Amino acid sequence: MWYMDSSAIIKLIKPEKESAALIKKLPPSLITSRISRVEVARTIAKHEPDLLDAAYDILADIQMIPVEDSIITIAENLPLHIDFRSLDSLHIASALAIRNALKGIITYDKEMVQAGVALGFNTMSPGIKQLMNR
């Protein structure tokens, strides 16, 4: 199973230059934080409102991790070298909470790649080579 953040989910909805590479490498089992639903829906509603139904269809196919107190506690206690905004902290905390079940993180956010690598995750950003994928 791979953790997918909202930067990658949006590429499944709104065609971008990396979308074809992402679809080609898309693993069969995906999971994300429940906050991705808000991030994706708000972004698509603002920039591509005609794709909102498609966004909800794609989100429905991705398993969601609820934002529970345990996730918040992990986010609050991330190492100091992980310098994230609140929502990104919740994403990486969600991945950490299920670390043993994950093969890695799919993201197009450079800071998320860096944090993932620093925390020992494999990362994947199909279609982009310079994000330190490993």
C-alpha angles and dihedrals in degrees: 000000000000127000110230121195125208094263088066097039090056089057089059090056105034113041111239131165092272096045097092092050091047093050090048092054097035110137118224095241121055134171134181141169118276087242088071088072090061095041093048096042093049093046094047093043090053100043107021109017092168088065096055095102090050089049092056091047092053093044090052089060094055120081111239129219111213117233098243131166091267091059091048090051091051090049092049091052102045113138112273092245088065097083104185139153115246100267094046089049088056091049094053091042089054090052091047091051091061098028095134092057095048132091090193149293127294110207143142093203110106094209091050090052091050093048092045092052091045089053093049101258126140109237132201131194104169113209094024122081104177098067093090094255114187 
